[in-house]
Amino acid sequence: MGVVRQRVRFAIRLLRDWRLTIAWGKSLLRSGVTSFIVLAVTFWLLPGVHASGPAALVELTILLALIGTLMRLALLGIAVVVGGVGVLALGVVIQAVVMFAALRLGKGVSVDSFADAWVASWLAAALTALVNWLADAGSEDVFLGQALRQMARRHRGVPATEPGLLIVQIDGLSAPLLSWAVKAGNLPNLGKWLRTGTHAMVPWHTGMPATTPASQAGIMHGDFAQIPAFRWYEKDGARLVVTNRPRDAADVQARISNGRGLLADGGVSISNMFSGDAPTSLLTFSNSALPGRSARGYLAFVASPYGFARAIVLSLGEMLKEIQQARRQRFRDVYPRVPRTAAYVALRAVTNVLLRDLNVSLIAEQMSRGAPVVYCDFVDYDEVAHHAGPLRPEALQTLEGLDRVLGTLHKLARVAGRDYRIVVLSDHGQSQGATFSQRHGVTLERLVADLAGNGGEAATTVTGGPDDEDWGRANTLLAGVSNQTRSCGPVTHRPRGEVVTVASGNLAMLYLTDVPGRADLATVEALRPGLVDGLAKHPGIGLVVAEGPHGPVAIGPAGRHVLRDGRVEGEDPLVPYGPSAAADLLAHQAMAHVGDLVVLSRIDPGTEEVAAFEELVGSHGGIGGWQTEAVLVHPADWSLLSAEPRGPVAIHHQLVAWLDELGLRAPQRRPEALRPLDQDTPLSSRVRGV
């Protein structure tokens, strides 16, 4: 009875709002006028569709709205049968089906063939997106309005006074850059939250490796000791592990999960590397299947004229923008830069438009269901920063777009099934610089081959490269919508006797495959004489870390630093990397599957630029520059466990503590030692606001 009563109250509230506002009428009028104008232009341009006059176009506009509504209702049932890939496939044709049916039913209008209806439907979609974009000055108001209506229709009657938490991860955003962008006024939504005091910003140090899988493992599961880089080699299984392969991600999660991850108590994981033990995982690497009960979220995106069709049109615009921006970099001879290939042009469209809008639609769906906590990773900025540079105009424009997403999510939270508070965080930053091969005319793999081969005695195996971090996002989207829970590329096996080189940003790890377990420095020098010394003295290498007689030692061109006791011989190679370098490297050496040798590229004094071993102008993975400086933005009235969190596990403890205080964690698991200070007033009574 209580749930029924809540739903009745909510229905009455919706009815009251509808009667007291003219927003709905304006939206309806605008939609009708836009559709009429677009149809008039479409019929004028295409010879295969015909209309007898304006009255026929008005009738067609009404028919399109009615048939589209009925079609979306029918798809709701069909989606359960055909699954996610079927929904997306139908999304490609649904606009044409609706157009064809309306043209056949309407009086005074006609169509020569279904192909003509197809062309007319997509031309109309493109023109609609253009008109709305011009009318809204490039804002997301139309998409927001659709999402708000979606949430209102699907509200599940959960009392709005119950707390909820939305965690938004902006992939690759460094704390110094966010601080500068807010001060410059480029981020009006985040800036307003910070200036008005509803939120506070705290930088946090990621440690090493500064990469998404390690950070998310620590944040989601409180353990990242199994993840020494974005990709690594495992000697015991003779295989290369790449964390953006769903099967590898699933295997890694099985190692670190204890069943009580961040999202274990009814949470939802969207577009993440790991699930945090969430009961519902959408577009998540470790479980990329599309749950059937969540088909509504995909359906709302695919079937809506402001969803999939709009995203496709805007994706084409994003591709054209990328081509122009890359051309401008070449014309102006911007340095450093890397080639921005046709494959990247398509990838940017997927991450910056299609995946972003789909994420918002899925978040709206889960918030309308009243999910207690939702965690979503937006990769837009990280993707562009890799290829254009983290401080370049292209990347900053993408960051501004994500700020608009935050504004959208804030508005959605006001009509959601719970009283959601928003936490914004990043998993790492990025450091800029010309690549290693650009600077020195040789790849690291070739250099290692020359130093380790000793006249061709052993070959060097090159790993990494095509398994780019961001391509995994597109692959997971495809795997997710096709219900392939653990699809992946082939597992790479390596024969014994090789030196395997694995690069992740400006971090590389070398493995001697003919030595079981971890090879110490003496063994490496005996089997590959000249390798360590040659690497350490190369002008592009900052240091090499190996297991010495007194523990891990960092070896530079003119000195050594014993990490365990801090003893330095000659010039300290860690000085350019900052005061946290020794602790970061020592902790990294204790991780599973770390390389026999760990190599970091040189960091430039003054600019703090690093040289990625991959062909990326913006990189992360090791240390140096802003790549280890992440950020946490939280409601200002929530207390912190530490004023300066260090490492992703500290962020996990902080988020768990907040969830615990909000009453969103299982009572029997309350971690008393992790409760915030100054808890006279529980968070559950202070959750009103942004």
N, C-alpha and C positions, 0 to 999 in steps of 0.2 A: 504493500500500500504506500510505503514511503517513497519508493521509486516512482510509482504512478503519479503521486501528488507532485513530486519534483518536476516530472515531465509536463504535467498540466500547467504548473506555474511558468515553466519555460515557454510553453506555447502561448500563454496569455501575454507574457512579456514580449514575444516576437510580434504578436498581433498589435499590442499597444505601440511598439516602436514603429511598425509599418504605418499606423494611422497618424502618428505624430510627426513623421518626417517626409520630406519631399524628395529625399535622395533616391528612393526606388523609382519614383516617377521620372526624375531626371535621367536615371540610368536607362530606363525603358525607352524614353524619347530619344536619347542619344543613340542607343543601339539601333533603333528603327531608322533614324535619319542616316546614320552611317551605312547601314545595310542598303538603303535605297540608293544612296549616292554610289556605293561600290557596285551594286547591280547595274545601275545605269551605265557606268563606265565599262563594266565587263561586257554588257550586251553591245555597246558601241564598238568595242575592240574586236570581239570574236564573231566571225561570220556563222558559226555553227549553232548559235542560240539566238532566238528571236522573241521580240515583245511587241505587242500592238500599240502600246502607249504607256504613260505614267500610271494609270490605274492598274494595269496588268502587273507592273513592277511592285506597286503597293501590295497587291494580293499575293504576289510571289514572296515578298518579304515576310508576310504573316505566315504563309505556308512553310517557309524555311524554318521559322522559329518553332512552329508546332511540330513539324516532322522531326526536327533536330532533337527536341525534348523527348518525343516518343522513342526515337532511335537510341538515345542515351539510356533511357529506362530499360529498353530491351537488351542493350549491351551489358547492363548490370547482371542480368541472369546469364548471358552468354559467356561473360568473363570467367565465371566459376568453372565453366567447361573447357574453354579454349586456353586458359592460363594467360600469363603475362605476355608471352610472345604473340599470342593470338590477338590480344587487345591492341598491341602496338601495330600489328599487321592490319587490323581493322581500322585503326586510326588513320592509316594511309589512304584508305578507300572510303571511309565513312562520309567525309565531306562531299565526295563525288556521288555517293548513293543518295544522300539527302538532297543534293542539287538535282539529280536526275529524277527522283520521285516528285519533287515539287514542280519541276518543269512539265512532267507528264500530267500532273493533276491540275495545275493552274490553267485558268482560262486566259486566252490572249497571249500565252507564252508557249514556246515549243523548243525542242532540241533535236538536232539531226541524228546524234548517236551518243552512246555512253561515253565515248572518248571525248566528245565535245563537252559533256557535262563534267568530266574529270578536269579538263583544262580550265573550264569556267570556275569550278569550285576552288582550285588552287590559285588562280588569278585573283578571285574574290578574297581568299584568305590573305594573299600578299598585300592587296590594296587595303584591306581592313587593318592589318597590322601597321601599315604605313600611315593611314589616316589617324589611327589611335595614337601612334607614336608622336605624330605632329601635334595632335590636339592636346596631348599631355606633356609636351615638351620633353619627350624621352623618358618620362617616369613610368612606374609600374602600376599606375592606378587601375587600369582595366583588369590586369591580372589579379591585383589585390581584391578588387570587387568580386571577381569570380571566386576567389579563395574564401572570402568572407561569406558569400552565399553558400558555398560548399560546406563550411563549418556549421552555419546556422541550420542547414537541412539535416546534418548528421549528428547533432548534439545528442549525447546519450543520457542526459538528465543527471549528470554528476554535479553535485552542488558546487557553485563557483567559489565558495568560501574554502573549499579544500585546496591545500597547496599543491603545486606542481612545479617542476623545474625543467626548463629548456636550456640545453647546453649546446652552444654553437661554436664549432671549431673553425677558425679561419686558418687554413693550412699555410704554413710558411711565413706568417706575419711576425716580424721581430718587434720587441718592445720599443726600441728607439724610433723605429719608423712609425709605429702607431702614435707615439707621443708627438712626433713632429707633425704628422698628418692632422691630428686633432688641433694642435696649436695653429696650424695654417688654415683651419676652418674647412678642410676638404671633406670631413666626415661629419655632417650635421647631426646625424642621429646619435652616434657614439659620443660626439662632442657635447651634445645637449645632456646626455646622461651623466657625463663626467662633470660638466660645468654646473649643473643644477644639484649635484651631490647625491643623486639617486644611486650612482655606481661609483666604484673606486677602481683604480688600475694598479696592478702589482706586477712588476717584472719577475720572471723566474728563470733560473739557469737550468738548461736541459741536461748538461753533461754530455758525455760521449757514449754512443753515437747520436748526433743531432739529426735524427731522421724519423719519419712518421711511424713506421712499425714499432720502433723501440719506445717512442714517446707514448703512442696509443696503448701499447702493452702495459706500460707502467701506469698510465692514467686509468685504463679500463680494468686491469686485473691486478695492479699492484706488484707486478713482476716483469722485468724485461731482461733478466740475466741470460735468456736464451737467444737474444737478438743483438749480435755484435755490430751489425751494419744493415743496410737495406738488402744486401745479398751477401752470402757467404758460402764457403765450401765446408762440407762435413766429411772428414776423413773416414770415419767409421762406416759410413754408407756410400762413400765415393760419389757424392752427389752435390750438385749446386742447388742451394735453396734461394729462391727469389720470392720475397714476401708479397708481391702483387699477383702471384699465381694462387688462385683460390685453394688448390689442394695443399700447397706449401703453407699458406696462411692458416688453413684448418689444422694442419699438423702442429704448427707452432702454438696455436691457441690451446690445443690439447695438452701441451707441455706446461703451459703457464696458468691454466684455469683451475680454480678450486671450487667452481660452482657458485662462488659468492662475489662475482665481479660487480662493477659499479652499477650495472643495469639489471642485476639479477631479480630484483623485486618488482616485476611488472614493467620494466623499462623497454625502450625501443631504440635500436641501433639503426641509423640510416647513413649509408655511404661511408662507412668506417672500415678500417683495416681489420679490427677484431670486434667481437660482439659485446664484450663486457658481460657475458652470460645472459644477455637480454632474451626474454621469451620470444620477442618479435625482432627479426633482423631483416632489413631491406637494403639491397645493394651493398652488402657487407662482404668483404673479401673472404673471410673465414666461413661464411655461409651465404652464398650468393643466390640461393633459391628465392623465389617470389611466393610468399605464403598466400594460399588461396583466399583466406579471409580478408586479406588486405588489398584485394583486386579493386576495391572502390577507389582507393587513392590513385592507382594507375588509371582507372577508368575516367575519373574526373579530369585528369590531365590530358588523356588521349582524346576523349570524346568532346571536350569543350572546345568551342571555336577560339577561346583564349588560351588554350593549352598547347597540345601537340602541333596543330597547324601553325599557331603563332610562333612556337619555338623553332619549327623548321624554317619559316620565313626569316626570323631574326638570326638564325644560324647562318643562313646565306649572307646576310648583312655582316655578321661577325667575320666570316671568311674574307669578304671583300675588304673589311677594315684591317684585318691582319696583313693582307697582301700589300695594302697601301702603307701601313706602318713599317713593315719590313723594307719596302722600297725606300721609304724616307730615311731609315737607318743607313742603307747602302749609299744613298745619294749624299747624305751629310757626312759619310765616312765615320759614323759613330764607333768608338772603340772603348771597351771590347765588345764584340758581337760574334754571334755564331750564325750559320745558315739556318733560316727558318723555312723548312722544306714544306712541300705540298701535304705530306702526312701530318705535320704539325698544324697546318692551316685547318684541316678537318678536325683534328683533336681539340684545338682551341674552341671551335664551334660547339663541340659536344660538351666540354666541361663548362664553358662560360655561358651557355644558353640552355641547351637541352637538359643537362644534368642539374644545373642550378634551379631551373623552374620545376623540374620533377621533384627535387628535394623539398622545395617549398610546398608543393602539393601534398607530398607524403607527410610532411610535418603537420600541415593543416589537418589531414585525415586523422593522424594519431592524437593530436591535441583535441580534436572534436570527440574522439573516443574517451578522452579523459586519462590517457596514459600518464602515470605519475612522473616519469622522467623520460625525456627524449634527448638523444645525443646525435648530432648530425655534423659531418665534416664537409665544408665547402672548399674545393680545391682550386677555385678560379685563379686567385692571386698567385699561388705557388706555381701553377702551370705557366702563366704568362711570365712570371719573374725568372723562371729557369731559362727561357729563351730570349727574352728582351732585356732582362736585368731587373733586380729587385727595386731599384730606385728610378727606373725609367718611366716616362709618361704613360706608356701602355700598361705597366703594372699598377701604377697609381690610379689610373682610370678604372681598372678592374676592382681595386680596393674600394673605390667610391661606389661601384655597383654593389658590392657586398654590404656596404653601409646602408644602401637603399633596401637590401634584403632584410637587414636588421630592423629597419623601420616597418617593413611589411610584417615581419614576425611579431613585432610589438603590437601592431594593430590586431593581428590575428589572436594574440594572447588575451585581448580584452573580451573576446566573445567565445573563448574556449571553454572546455568542460571543466577546467580547474583554474585556480588563480595562479597562473604561471609566472614565475620570476625567470629572468634571463641571465645566464652566465655566458660570457664570451671568452674564449681562450685560444691560444695557438699551441702547436706541437713543437715548433722550432722556428728559427728565423732563416735568413739566407745571407750568404756573403757573395760579393761580386768579384769578377776578375776574368782576365783572358785565360783560356784553358792551357793546360800543361803542354799539349802538342802545338798550340799556336805560339807559345813562347819559345819552345826549344826544338821544334821541328821533328819531334819524335814522340810517340806515345809511351806511356809508362810500361806497357806490356813489351814493346820492342826494346826498351832500355833494359828491362829485367832479363829478356832473352839474351841480349848481348853480354850482360854481366854474368849471368848464371850458366850460359851454355858451355863455356870452356871448349870452344872449338866444335860445338855442335853435339856435345855429350848428352845434353838434355834439352828438350824443347820447352818452351813456355806456352801454356795454354791461356788464351784470352777469354775471359768470361765477362758477362755484363753486356753493356752496349745496347742491344735492341730491346732489352727488358726494361724500358724506361718506366720510371715510377708512375707517370701520369697516364701512359697507355693502359696501365692496369685498371684505371677508372673506367675507361670505355669498355674494356674487356669484361669487367665485373657487371656493368650495365647490361651488356649483351647476355652474359651468363645468367644474370638475375632474372631477366625477363623471359628467358627460355627455360627456367626451372632447372638449370644445371648446377647442382649444389656444389660440386667440387671439380669443376672442369679446370684444366690447366694445360700449359705447354709440356713438351716432353721433359722428363727429368734428365739432367745432364750427368752422365757418368764419365769419370776420367781415369785413364790407365795409370798405373804406378810409374814412378820415375820422373814425373813432370813437376815443374814449379807452376802452381796455379795462381794467377793474379786476379784478384776480384776488387773492382773499384766501386766506390759509392761517394760521389762528390769529391772532396779533396782528401778523403780517406781511402787507403788501399790496404789490403791484407794479402800476404803471400804465404802459400802452403807448400811445403815439401811433401809430396804425396808418397815418397818412398820411406818416410819416417812415421811410424805409428805414434799417435798422440802428439803432444806439443814438443817441437824441436827447440832445444835451448840454443843460446848464442854460439857456444863452442861447437855444437853439432852442425849448425848452419855454416859456420866458417870452415869446418872440415870438409863438408860435402860440396859447398859452393863457395870456394875461396874467392874473395874479391867482391862478392855480391853486396854485403853489408857496407863495406868501406866505399864501394863505388856509388851506392845509393846515397849514403850520408854526405858525400862530397859533391854530388851533382848540384848545380846551381838552382835547380827547380825543386829540390827536396829540402824540407825544413828539418826533419828528424826521422829516425828509424827506431822503433821500439822492439826489443827482444828480451828474452828471459836470460839474465846474466847470473853469475855465481852468487850475487847478493840480492836477487830479485829482479824485477823488470827494470831495464835501463833504457833511457832515451839517448840516442847517439846522434850528434850533430856533426857538422863539418869540422868543428874545432874544439869539441868537448863532449862530455857525457854528464848525464844527470841520473843518479840512482833514485828511482821513484819512491822506494820504501822508506829510506832514511834521509833523503834530501841531499845527499853528498854530491858535490859537483866537481868534476875534473875538467880544467880548461874553461872554455866559454860555455855558459849555460844555454843549451839549445831551446829551452822552454820560455825564455824571457819574451820573445815576440808574441807568444800565444796568451799572455795574461796570467794573473795570479792563480787562476783555477786550473791551469793546464796540468800540473803534477797530479792533483787529485782526480781529474777527469781521466787521465791516461792510466793511472793506477787502478781505478775502478773498472776501466775497460779491459784491462789485462786479466781481470778475474772472471770475465764472462765466458760462457760456453762457446766453443768453436771459434775462438779468436785466432787470428793467423799466427803462424810461426814468426813472421815479421809484420809489424804494423807501420805503415808509411804515411806521413803527412806531407802535403806540398808546402812549399815555402810561403810565408805570409809577408806581404810587402810592408815595410815600415812606412808610417804616415797614412797611407790609404787603407791599410788593413785588408787589402785585396788578397784573395787566395786563388790558386790555380786548380781548377777541377780536373781530375783525371778522365772525366767524361766530357763530352762536347756540350757543355752547358755554361752560359755566361753567369748565371746565378746558381749557386750550389749550396749543399749542406750535407752533413754526414760526419764530418770530423770536428775540429775546433779551429778557431781563428775568425775574427770579424764578428758579425751579428748573428751567425747561424745558431749559436747556443743561447741566444737571448730571447726567450719566448715571453708571453704576456698572459695575464689573467685579469679579466674585468668582471667584477662581482657586485651585487647589491651592497651599498656602502654600510648598511646597518648590520651586516653579517660579520662576525668576528673571524679572525684568522688564527690558525695554529702557529704560523710563522710569518713574520713580516717580510722575510726573504726566502720563499720556498726554493729548494734546490732539488732538482730531479723530478721526473714524472711520478715517481712513487709518492713524493710529498704532495703533489697535486691530487693523486688518488685519495690519500688520507683526508685531504681538505674537503674534497667533494663528498666523500662518504660521511664525514662529520656533519656537513650541511644537510645531506639527505637524512641522516639520523635525527638531527634536530627538527627537521620538517615532518618527522614521522613517516618517512618514505622508505625506511629500512626495516627489515624484520626485527622485532624487539629482542629476540633471543641472541641476535648477533650484534647488539649495541657495543661498539668498541669504546669502553669508558676512557681508555687512555688517550683517545683521539678527539675527545669532545673539546670544542672551542672554549676559550676563557670567557669570563663575563657572561654567564648564561642565566642571569637573573630573569631576563625576559626571553622566553622560547621563540625561536624563529617562526614557528607555526602561527604565532599571534602577530607576527610582523611581516607578513608576506604581501600585503596590499601594495600596489604600485607597479612600476615597470617590471 
